[in-house]
Amino acid sequence: MNLLDVPINQSVRIVTYSGGKGVSFKLRQLGLCPGKEVKILRYAPMGGPLMVDAGGRSVAIGRGIAARVQVEVI
């Protein structure tokens, strides 16, 4: 499942992500690498970004990038 399919307040672990160097660079800048546990905080309305708790930090991720992140339920 990808990050967009996860319900709010569900903890998941990042397995992998697809895309080019830009996607990889952006996610690593935000501290979201494979093996990292994250929790969905909220989805912005009208197709906006989603807020993710990554190790105590709130990070906003666009839906295009979130669709490329494959996760597993913990």
N, C-alpha and C positions, 0 to 999 in steps of 0.2 A: 504494500500500500504506500501511497505517497503522503507527504505532509498535509496536503489539503483534505485528505480523507479522515484525519484524526479528529475526534470530538474534543470539545473544550475541556480543560482540566485533565486530559489523558496524558500520561507520561509514556514516551516512546524513546527508542534508541535509533540513532541514525546508522543505517547499514551502508548505503552508498549514494552517490548522486551522479547523474548523467549531465552531459553538456561539455562545453569547451573549457578553455583556460579561464575565461571570464567568470563562469559560474563557480569553478573551483576556487579561484582567487577571492571572490566575494564572500563565499561561505567560510573560507579559512580566516579571512579578516574578521568575521563576526564570531569566530571561535567555534564554528559548527563543522566538526570533522567526523568521519566515521567512528563509531563507538561512543560518541557523546550522547548523554541522556538529556532530552529536552521535554518541555511541557507546553502545550498550547494554552495561551492565556485568553486570547480573543481573536475574532475575525472582524475586520473593519467592514462596515456596510458598503454597498455599491461597488463591489469588486476591489476594494482597497487591500492593503497589506494585512498580514496576520502577525500578531505579537506572540513571541516565543520566549519562554524562560529558559535560558541556557546557563546553568551554573550560577544562578542568583542574579543574572543580568537580563533585562528585558530587551529583546532584539526584534526589530520590525523586518519582515521578509516579504518581498513582493510575491504575488501569486504565481507569476511565471517561473520564478526560481523555486518556490516551494513545491511546485508540481514536479520538479526534477529530483527532489530529495526522497529517496526510498527509506522507509522506517519500518521497525518492528515493535510490537507492543511488548512492554516489559511485564 
